[in-house]
Amino acid sequence: MTDETPPPETGPPENVPETGRSETGPDIKTSIKAGSTWRRGLFMLLFAVAYGVAELLLFVTAVFQFLCLLVTGKTLDRLRIFGESLGRYFYQIVRYLTFNTEEKPYPFSDWPGAAPGD
């Protein structure tokens, strides 16, 4: 009497068909070859650079606004509104970079305005 167990199956796991695709999406080779993946990566790189430029612009805006406050005792409304819209632009870039939206920020869409009533 021998107590042998049958050899394990050598086929693909249950959730992965033999085509190389899992049930949740395309395989790695398909993703790497897809032009849309590389296009998205290029746009992400460009918007990361745009974010850095916008950071510099935010710094200059804040310093200038502070200097106006020191000299005149009040801030500039137009600069405050621009700062608000710049903050919304940061938000759009972050949403795109983190895959929360497919809508590309400015210059591929309109510049974000300040909230109504601000």
Steps between C-alpha positions, in 0.01 A plus 500: 500500500659824389365833608570710194323827431430599143740756350381861509339639190740683273241721328445870560341618824123512504471878464748533212391366161759345273518818290720666762231744607360510847131557543572851632683644198766467233833338564826692542614456140181660371531791742863563410428499128192725525557845358242646736707390801810678370297809404359515851853469641621787281210721611569409862862608458395828338248575773756419770724767343202738476436441871857604579466817292167577668666459842751768407218722377313445827807603699547819294129582532504452877813712549364779279167493682680524833709794377181676385356446847811649662506806274130580453338326795274291274523215252424507129164343412611389155806330643287329766265371228800380297633319809164327540497385139864387529399285798224345291757431226717314753195293590432415134861393447502283813173332398645421156834375634329270751264350238188652656404657168580463133431868432828674430554833679579833330611549216290203385195635679392842623697682769320447831326810626448607858191373676189715447451752774869516598 
